[in-house]
Amino acid sequence: MNIIIAGAGQVGFNLARTLSVGHNVTIIDKNEQALHRIQESLDIMPFQGDVENSQTYESFKHLKIDLFIAVTDIDNVNLIATMIADSVLDIDKTFVRLQKYFKDVFLIKEKLGVDEIIFPTRIASKSVASLLAYPRANNIKLFKYTKNKLISIRVSKDFQSRAIISNNFIKVGIERDKDFFIPKEDEVIMPNDLIYFFGLEENIKEVCMEIDDTAASSTQNCVIYGGGELGISIAKLLLETGRNVKVIEKSLEICETVEKELEGEATVINAKYSAHDVFEEENLNNADIFIATTSNDEFNIIKCLEAKEKGIKKIVAVNNDMEYYNLMHSLGIVVTRGPKISAYNKIMEEISSGGVVIQKNFCGSKAIVLMRKIFKTSKKIKPIKVTNIKVYYIREEALYPLDEKMLLQENDIVVAFATTKLMPKMKQWIYEL
């Protein structure tokens, strides 16, 4: 594919690095230093220019552009760049990243002819909010075609090692000592394992009580450290569900913005981030969940460890740099993707999910799940014979192993789990069904 990326920031760089394998990628930005860094690191064409200027795109008029992605840090620039590029170039698909969420997104998509609008801050905040209804979960992923969910749970350090086998859900991944693997059905679960279950939520909840009896039973009292856009977005979602929310922020000016945005419904505390005694002074020790939302991963880790020391049971850190992912996990901190990582993953999922196939990454992109719905009346399927790939089919929300050649029915769903390194083989198999 011929791909143009408008914006050479962190998201643009990561997209270019991934997409440059097998595609012709051009990245456009006014920032000469950012383009130089990309040119030194990646085998792509950096192009210095103003993405809001039609002259910038004249050099590409002779090409058929399969995908245009606008991921600068300014919403208006992304929208204008998309409109101008579309008026000059022959573009098949357009993706736009916007920071500020608005309800009339479908109207904008229709007017601009945009295929996907990505709201990374909202994606990141909804990911955190989804944990409230499930105090023992580390992460929850939903799917378009089924009510079955992918839910990760951290095993208690006091858990007595044993195998857990059920007909109602499946174990599709285990992260143990920073290593990820696809477990066998009779795999022995160890203390401190991070287990990925796939199945209906009510069935998974039952086993969660067995493997983690230390988690908070409710998440009514919530503390958010960081009053930026993400902190505000999370606070709004928590307030909508009737939670008690306290927001801690160092900047007085940002505190005033938070107070205005939340219309006084949350307690906003102006405190120095370095002040360890804020937990006692503001009675934060009674919180059910603590969420560190700043853009500084090191600071998020420090504050989460302080909260853990104070006895708060549910600790969540926003992860802005994947280099810190394993460290956060090893410290027993629940990790959720920050806006930039969320934007990158969402765009890659949209690019990779073609037609009726859905793709999602999990465990810090160490693993992948592919899902395909059968729309024909019936279809004979041959199982994939590759070690460390788990394949099931879903019929009327029940899970069955797909380990022999069989005739699938209309509306059956094929779902496959594997490590990322096996993704090419798994994608080839599922796309050929």
Secondary structure, DSSP 8 states (H G I E B T S, - for coil): -EEEEE--SHHHHHHHHHHTTTSEEEEEES-HHHHHHHHHH-SSEEEES-TT-GGGGGGGTTSEEEEEEE--S-HHHHHHHHHHHHHHSEEEEEEEE-SS--TTHHHHHHHHT-SEEE-HHHHHHHHHHTTTT-TTEEEEE--SS-S-EEEEEE--TT---EE---SSEEEEEEEETTEEE---TT-EE-TT-EEEEEE-HHHHHHHHHHH--SS-S---EEEEE--SHHHHHHHHHHHHTT-EEEEEES-HHHHHHHHHHTTT-SEEEE--TT-TTHHHHTTGGG-SEEEE--S-HHHHHHHHHHHHHTT-SEEEEEESSGGGHHHHHHTT-EEEE-HHHHHHHHHHHHHH--TTEEEEEETTTTEEEEEEE--SSEEEE-----TTEEEEEEETTEEEE--S-EEEETT-EEEEEEEGGGHHHHHHHHHT-
